[in-house]
Each structure stands twice: as C-alpha cells, then as structure tokens.
Amino acid sequence: MKLYNTLTRKKQVFKPIKKGHAKIYTCGPTVYDYAHIGNLRSYIFADILHRALEYDGYKVKHVINITDVGHLVSDSDEGEDKIERAAKRQKKSAWDIAHFFEAQFKKDIKELNIIFPDKFVRATDHIKEQIALIKKLEEKGYTYKTSDGIYFDTSRLKDYGKLSGQKAEEKLAGARVKMGEKKHITDFALWKFSPPFPPSCNQGGGEEGDFFLNKTPHLTSPRVQGEEYQRRQMEWSSPWGKGFPGWHIECSAMSKKYLGQPFDIHTGGIDHISVHHTNEIAQSEAAYNKPLANFWLHNEFVVFGKEKLSKSKGNSITLNELQESGYHPLAYRYLCLQTHYKKQLNFSEEALGAAQIALNKLYGEARVLSAPKGECAKLEKEFKAAIEDDLNTPKALGIVWDMLKSNCAPGAKLATLLKFDKVLGLGVDKNLGKKVVIPEKIKKLNQERQEARKKKDWKIADKLRGEIEKMGYEIEDTSTGAKLLKK
C-alpha cells in the first residue's frame, strides 16, 4: 500500500513498525458543539484507511481523542476555552456540555457506518500524563514561564515546522498574533493558569455574562468538589499552579500512552498541519528524541461555494440537518468517496441527491443478486490496486459499477461486492433482503404533490416531483394513485 506522507511530501510504501500491525491516531473533535459535515469527512477518511489496512491483512489499533478541555477560541493561545465558553453561553456545566456533544459525535459516526476505534481517549482523563510530559520538557530546558502559563520554546528546535515546510520567519512575516510575553511567535502554551479570581465577586455571582459555580459543585465534576466560586469549571493543580493543559499536549501524551512512540500513522484535517500537528511533533520529539509518527495523512476541506464549511463562518451543516431534509447519512459517505481525500470536496444539495440516487441503485442491484458464491478475480485485483494507491476511492467506486455491469455470475458479483464494501463501508450487507422504507418527509411531499394535481396546479406538482427525485426516489403515477419507488 502506498500512502501520501505529508511529512515527506510524497507517496511512500507503507511499512509498519511491527510486521502485520498498524497503529493509527486520529485527531478527534472538540466537543463544544455539533460536528458539521466538514468535520465528519475527516473520520470517514480515517475509517477508509482503517478498513483498507484490515483488507490488506493488518491488525489495526486505532485511537481517537476527545478534546474536552484546553482548546481555546484562538490557535495563538488567546481567548476562552471553547468548552467553557459554550457552558457559559448555555448556562450549563462544562462537563455536561462536553459529555453531551461527545455522545452526539459518537451517534454521528455510527450513522456514517464508521468503525469505532479501539479506544476513545478524553483529555480530561489524562491530566496526570500531560503534566508528566510538561515536567519532562521542563527538565530538558524546553519551557519557560509567563504570567499566564508555561510555554514551549520553539527556538530550541532546528527543524520546527518541518511538517508544513513553513519556517518560523515566514510565519512571522504574515502573523496577526499578539506576542504578549511569548519569546517567539511560534511558541505555544503547554499549561495555562486559571484566570485570577475577580475581587468584586460575591456569593451572588459576578457581572452579567460571567459564569460561576454555586455552592453546590456539579456532581459529575469531582475535580471541583469542595471548591466554591471558580471562574473556570475545568482546572487542576500542577507544579506550576492551578490551571489546565494547552490543546496540543493532550495528543502527545495520550498517543504515547496507548500507541507508543513512534507509532505508524497520524491522521487529521489539513487545518491541523501548520499549528496543532506541528506542535505535537515539536513537544514529542523534544521529550523523547524520536519521531512521533512515521506517516502523517491529512484530508482536504469540504467547501460550500468558495468557502470551507466551518462553525465560525456560520455555513456549517450537521448530519442531523441532512437527515431531516430526507437524506440518508450514507449518501453523504458515498459523496465523500467520490472525491479523493486529498482534494477539496465541493458540497451541494444536487451532488448529495445524486449520491443518494447512486446509493439506492447500488442497494437495488445487490438485492436482486443470487446468494454470494465465487469471485470476480480480475476486478477484485483492480479494486485492491485502487485502494492501495493512496486510498483512491473514486476509482474504486468506478470498479464497483464495472463489476456490476460485467459478465460475472450473479453470486460472484454479490460475493465480490460484499468484499469491496468491507473497505467502502456503505452498508450493503445490511440492506440485503431488507424492505424499502420510504421516509415520512418523502411521503409528505408526495401527498402535497397529489393535492396540487387535484387542484391542477401543475407547476407546483412538477416542482414537488423534482424535490422527490432529487432525494433519490421516483414517482410512478397509476390509476390507483402515485407509487413511490427508490431509484
């Protein structure tokens, strides 16, 4: 298998550290809000990698982290913690916010037929490991203290920024970051001190917009038991003072604990390359004098129009919103597979509708095939070659349709399709012999169309037919009424 390694900027043959085994670490969500479909593309991509390695015979160990503390609203270590800010806005416990959106994330990836990792690891469950790593860096002379935290001194590393290929002076030239007490613009926080307790605060709370714990600490927050009126809900004692870990340190500490160092593959979105992953490499390699990971794989953005999908831009779409609009979650997975993970995915409702039609057609083709028996050997070889060429899923999907149109025996087609779907993850096996269920939204649109036809409002009727077809269904008008069918 050849994979494009961001670190070397070329495709390389994957050679595992331990023969027959592959260890993967995937940067997980910051659980302060619902994941949008751009976020979810990263996990579909990581899932294809996971499945492809298993298809190739590797025993995979996969870890995904849950960032439930330390990710500030600015990548330059400024502003509020995203979890704390969401808690303040919603007047809830930070722990409740984190646990709720972690559960929502897991629900989304289950809907997308993503294999759960061997372990989900929370930052808040590994404070001890993070403190130990910071102490190690301190002992080796890589840290310094400011009034707001403990920082990593990037000038100590000659190859800082090697993942992105961007030198520190190039970052300085285009920087919009306030230096504060940092020695260098690329230095980053390892531990942040809790903000000072406001002197004007009393038992009634603070100024409007501030959020304080009352005299009954949240029962799921053992770290604040016995403490009253903390500005931050998530904070811990450390050798440097009360505070919380920076965003980057969690991944270095947890990947080392569960996968060792180095491990085989680290994945994430391209937005992590220049800051988060660069800083992970810096602190891990400084601490242990060895690589963090041998392969670094990054997926491109999902774009809507000319801008990437993001919560900050207000153009994000959640998986639940797609479902409420009548689309199957796996239609979005199919759409992702149509574009190579290293290319931007242009999202539109038309493209998603076409993906749903194709997915329904795939299920329909599978249902009429006879019991799985035999194989389509030549096409299986072509499929394997496509997947081993840096996870070329667009080519692999093309081979799926070539196989279904081929002269292979029906039983061999189904057997081969089920093998292919072990990598693609489109849930073909779950749809065999399954009765087609028409979503309520489609039924409602069809009813509205029938009413429009009765009123001879053909313009509205045609528009509603178009909406139904866009979502992967077709209408057959009969003497007894309109019949809905999957395309």
N, C-alpha and C positions, 0 to 999 in steps of 0.2 A: 504494500500500500504506500502510495506517495501522498504526502500532505504538505501544504504550503506553510512554511515556518516563518512567522513574522520576524523572528529574531535573526534569521539568516537571509531573509527576503528571497527565498527560492523554494521550489518543491524539493522535498527530500524523502528518501525511502524511510518509512517508519521502522526504527529498530528499538525495541523495548529494552528497558534496563534489565528486566528479568524475563528470560525466554518464556513466551506463551502467556505473559501477563501484561496488562496495560492499566496504568493508574492515571485517572483524569480528575482535575479540579476545575470546577466551573464557577465563575463569579455569580453569586445569586442576587436576589432582589433586596433593595432597601425597603422594608415593609412599613411604609408610612401612607400608602395609597394603593389603589388597584393597579396591577400591571397593565400596560397598554400593549397592543399587538406588536409594536416595535420591540418592546422588551421581550415578548414571548418568542420572537424569532430566534433570539439567542439560545433559548432552551430547546427549540425544535432542531436547530443546527447541532447542538451538543448531543441531542438524542440520536440523530442520524449517525454521528461519529461513534457513539456508544454502540449502537446497533451494528454498524459496519464492522467494527472491531470484533464483536461477537460472531458475526457472519464469517469473518476470516479466521475464527477459531481461538481468539484471545479470551482469557478470563479477565473481565473488566472490573476494576474497583473504581467507583465514581463517587465523588464528594461534591455537594453544592452547599455553599454557605448561605446563611440568612443574616443580613446586616440589620440588626435591631438596635444598634447604638453607634454613635461616632461619625455618621455620615452628615457633614454639615451642608448647608444650602449652597456654599461656595467651595469649589475644589481647592481654593487657596487658604483653607483652614479658617475661614471667616464665617460669621453669621451663626444662626441657630442650628442645632441638631434637627434633622428632618423629622425624626420620631417625636421629639419634644415639641416641636412647632405644631405638628398635627394634633398632639394631645391638647395643647393649649387652645387651638382653634376649635376643637370639638368638645372641649371641657371633659375629657376622659383621662384615664390613667395612660401613661406612655406604654405600660406593659400591655394594657388592653388593646391599644392601637396596634402594637407590634404583633400580638398573637392573632388578632382578627385578620390583618392583612397577610400574615403568613398562611393562615388557613385558606384565604381566598386564592393566594398564589398556587397552593397545592391543588386546589379544586380546578383551577385553570389548566395546569399542566396534565392533570388526569383527563380532563375533557379533550385535550390535544393528543391523547394516547402516548404521552411521554413516559418512558420507563423511569420510575422513581430511582434516585441514586441509592447507593448502599447506605449513605448517611447524609442527612441534613444537619448542618452544624451551626449553632447560633453564636454570634459574637458574645452575647451576654453570659453564655455558659462557659466561656473560656477566658475570663478576665485574668485568672492566675497565669495562664500560659502567655498571655500578651505582656503582662508585667515582667515575667521572667525573660522574655525576649528583649524588652527595652533595657532591662538591667544588664543583659549581656552586651548590648550595643554601647551602653554607658561605660562598662568596664573596658571596652576596646577603644574608647575615645571618639565615638561617632556622634555623640549627643551634646547638646548644650541647653541651658535653661533660660527661659524668658519669663516675663511676668504672667503670661497666660498658658505656659506649658513647656513640655520637653520636646525639642526639635531634633531632627536628623540633619547632620551636616553633610550635604551632598558634595561639597568641595573635596572631601576625603576620598572620593571615588573617581578615578581617571576615566572610567567608561560609563559614568552616569548618563542615562538617556540612550543607551545602545539599542533598546527595543524599538524606539521611534526613529532613531537616527538623527534626532534633533539635539544639537549641542546647547549647553546652558546659555551661552552668549546669544544664540538665536532666539531662545525663549525670552531673554531679557529685552531684545530689540522690539518684540511685539507685545510686551507684557502690559496688562492693565491691572496688575495685582498690587495691592498696598503691601509694602515690605514690613511695616511695623517694626518689631525687634528682630526679625529674621536676619541672619547674616548674608544669606544668598537667596535669590528669588525662587530657586528650585527646592530650598529646604522645606521640610514638611513636618507636621505635628505627629508625634508618637503618643503623647499623653497630653490631654487638655485639662487645665484646672477648672473646677467649678467656678462660676461667676461668684463674686463676693455677695454675701447676704445683705440685702438693702437695709440701711439703718432705719428707714421710715416704716418698715414693715411691722405689723402687729398681728394679733390673733385673728383679726378680721380679714387678713389678706393684704395685698399690695394695691398698686394703682390699677386702674382699668386696663385690661389686656395682659396683666401678669397672671401667672397661674402658680398657686402654692398648694402643697398638700395640707389637708386639715389635720386635726389632732388624731384622727384615726387613719394611719397609713394604709394604703391599699393592701389587702390580704395576700395578693399574688406578688407582692413586691418585698421579699424578705430582706433585701439589701437596705431598705429604708425603715425596717421595723425599729421602733423606739426613737426615731428621729422626727422632729417636728419642723414644719415650715422650711423645707428645702426648695430653693429655686428650681434646681434640676431634680427630676424624679429618678433618673438613672445616673448614679455616681458611686464610686468605690474609693476606699482608702488605698494609698500606694506609698512607696518610699519617698515620693516627691510631693505628696499632698493629695487631698481629696479631688477626684475628678473622674475622667472617663477616657477610654482609648481613642486614638485617631482612627480614621477609616481604614487606612492601608494595613496597619499592623495585624488586624484580625486574620486576614487571609494568609499571611506568612506564618503566623503561629499555628493556625488550625491545619493548614496543608501539611506542615512539618509533622504535626502530631499524628495525623491519620494516613498520610501517604509517604512520609519520609522526605528527605532532600538529598539529591534531586528526585523528582517524580517524572513521569513520562510526558503528559500533555496538560497544558493550562489553556482554558478557553474563556471567551468573553466577547463583548461587542467592541468595535473599533474605537469607540469613545474612551475605552479604558487604556489604550496603548500609551498615550503621552503622559498620563498622570498616575492613575491607580496601579497599573501593571508595572510601569517604570519604577515606581516607589516600592512596590513589593520586591522586585528584583534587587533594588539597592539595599534594602534593610536585610533581606535574607542572605544575600551573598556576603555582605559585610559581617554578618553574625557567624556564618558557618564556612566561609571561604570555599564555597562550591556552588554550582548553578542551582537555581530554584527549580526550573523545569527545562527539559530538553527541547520540547516543541511548544510553540505559542501559536494558537489558532484564533482568528478573530473574524466575526461576521460583520457584514455591512449593515447600514441603516435601512429601515423601511421609510420610504418618502411618500408624502401625500401632496401632490402638486410639486412645488420646488423645495419644500422644506421637509426635514425629517420629522417623524412623529415624536412628540415629546410633551410631557405634562406641563413644562414651563411655557411652551408656546401655545398651550390650550387647544392643540389639534389632535390630542390623543383619543384613540378608540379602544374600548375594552372588549374582551372576548364576549362578555355578557351582552354588550350592546349589539354585537354581531348576531348572537343567538336570538335576541329579542326582535331583530329585523328578519328573522326566518332563515338564517344561515347556519349550517352545521359547523361545529368547531373544526372538524377535519377538512372542511372545504378550505379553511384558512391554512391548514397544514399543507394541503395539496398545492395551494397557491405559492407557498414558500418553496416547495420542492421544484417548482417550475423555473426558479431563478437560482443560479449558483450562489452559495452563501457568501462569496467574496464580492458579489455585485449588489448594487442597490436594488431593492425591491420596490417597484412602483405600484402602490396600492390604489385601487379604485373599486367602487362597487361593481362596475361592469366586469373587471377582472375576477373579482371574488365570485360573481354569479357564474361566470364561465367555468371557474374551478369547481363550483358545486355541480354544475351540469356534468362535467367530466367525471367527477367522483361518483355521482349517481349512475352514470353509464357504466363505470368500472364495476360497481356493485351488481348492476343488472347483468353484465356479461358473466360475472362469476356465478350468479345464481343458476344460470342455465347450463353450466358445465357439469359433466358427469363426475362421479367420485374420483378424488385425486389418485392418480396412478401413473408412474413413469416420469419422464422429464423431457424438456426441450433443451437438450445439452448445448447446442450451439448458442442459443440465445442466453442461456444461463452463463456461459463463458463471457459473452459480450456485456451482460449486466454486471458481472463481477469486475470486469475491467473498467467499466464506467465508474463504479463506486470506488474502486481502488485508485482512480485518477483524481485525487483530492475531492472525493465525495461529489462527483458530477451527477447530481440528482436530475437535472433537466434531461440529460442523455439517458439516464436510467429509466425515467418515465416514458421516453420515446420507445425504448426497448420493450417495456411492458405492453404498449399498444401494438408494436410489431409482432410480439409473441401471440397476442390475442387474435390477430388477423392471419397468423401463419397456418400452415398445414399440419401442425402438431395435433395429435389426438386430443379430444376434449378433456380426458382425465389427466393427460400430461400437462395441458395448459393450466388446469386448476392447481396441480401439484407445484408447477413452476411459479405460478402467481403467488401462492402462499409462501414460497421460499423468498420471492422478491419482497413480499410485504413484511418479512421479518426485519428488513432494513428500512423500508419506506414508512411503515407504521400507520397505514391507512385503515386498519381495522377490517380488512376483507373477511377474515375468518369469522368475525362477529356478525357479519351480515348474510352469511350463507344460510339459506332456508328461512330467513327472517322476513316476516310480513312487513310490507312497506307501510310506514305510518306517516300520514300527511299531517304536518304541523298545523296547529289551530290558526295561526296567522294566515296560512295559505288558504285554509277553508273559509276564513272570514273574507279574504279578498275575492274568492270565487263567488261567495254569496252576494257580495256587493256588485260583482260583475253581472250576476243573474238579474239582480234588481234593476241595474242600468239597462240591460237588454229588454226587460219588460216595459220600461219607460221609453224604449227605442232611442236611448242616449248612447249611440254607437261610439262616439268619441271617448266617453268615459269607460265604456266596456272594453274598447281596444287598449286603452291605457292600463286598465287593470289586468288584462291578459298579458301585456308586456311585463308588468311587475311580477306576475306569477312565473312567467317563463324565465325571467332574469334570475329567479331564485332556484332554478333547476327543476321546474315542474311544467307539464303541458296540459292543455285542456282539450278533451275530446267531446264535442257537442253531439249529443244523441237525442232521440225522440223522447227519452225519459229524463233528460236533463244533462248537465255538464259533468263529465267524468274526469277526475284529476289523476294524472299519472306522473311518475318520476321519469325524467328524460333519460 
